[in-house]
Amino acid sequence: AQTVTQSQPEMSVQEAETVTLSCTYDTSESDYYLFWYKQPPSRQMILVIRQEAYKQQNATENRFSVNFQKAAKSFSLKISDSQLGDAAMYFCAYRGFNSGTYKYIFGTGTRLKVLA
Amino acid sequence: NAGVTQTPKFQVLKTGQSMTLQCAQDMNHNSMYWYRQDPGMGLRLIYYSASEGTTDKGEVPNGYNVSRLNKREFSLRLESAAPSQTSVYFCASRGPNTDTQYFGPGTRLTVL
């Protein structure tokens, strides 16, 4: 069975600095997607970035980028120039393929605090 | 275009009471999902529906039932609520040409 592990329950970063959130996963599949979701205090789940496993190039969305290491099964999120609005829970998620229906597995989350 | 909507936003039940959480999406998505979110546990899949008329169990289905009423709506029912079902419940949907889930705003349920 696939698993997703976020080993950092909480992280802090100074405003304008860079922070990296870690995520590792376990799977025997070769075709899958990985995601980072942000959950602010409003509770809404917001997609931050996604990565296709077959693409070697790391995904980038403005200040957010990933370091995808397929062999190591690692998928970390880097936030550059951190802003107060980045403070939230961040969830790493894996999407595999099961019986024709895409099932998603989420990590336990990392709470990011941004210090002014 | 409202995306994914959930009702109610908050609910308090007594042990043994029943209720149905409603979810609807207006994006013409085939797949819909119900998750629960508990502190330190992330999101866990309760049930999902690949298409209208089909439902399948996820990781934590015990104590829940679902109905895919039509393509738009996917409801989650608690027949006899228990304190262990106190949680935040999220509905999500996914279209045929995307790998991304879109989430509703969540329902905070407390069972006393």
Chai-1 contact restraints between the chains, C-beta under 6 A:
chainA,res_idxA,chainB,res_idxB,connection_type,confidence,min_distance_angstrom,max_distance_angstrom,comment,restraint_id
A,Y33,B,D99,contact,1.0,0.0,6.0,A-B,restraint_1
A,R43,B,G106,contact,1.0,0.0,6.0,A-B,restraint_2
A,Q44,B,P105,contact,1.0,0.0,6.0,A-B,restraint_3
A,M45,B,F103,contact,1.0,0.0,6.0,A-B,restraint_4
A,L47,B,T100,contact,1.0,0.0,6.0,A-B,restraint_5
A,R95,B,D99,contact,1.0,0.0,6.0,A-B,restraint_6
A,T101,B,A50,contact,1.0,0.0,6.0,A-B,restraint_7
A,F106,B,G42,contact,1.0,0.0,6.0,A-B,restraint_8
A,F106,B,L43,contact,1.0,0.0,6.0,A-B,restraint_9
A,G107,B,G42,contact,1.0,0.0,6.0,A-B,restraint_10
A,T108,B,G40,contact,1.0,0.0,6.0,A-B,restraint_11
A,T108,B,G42,contact,1.0,0.0,6.0,A-B,restraint_12
A,G109,B,G42,contact,1.0,0.0,6.0,A-B,restraint_13
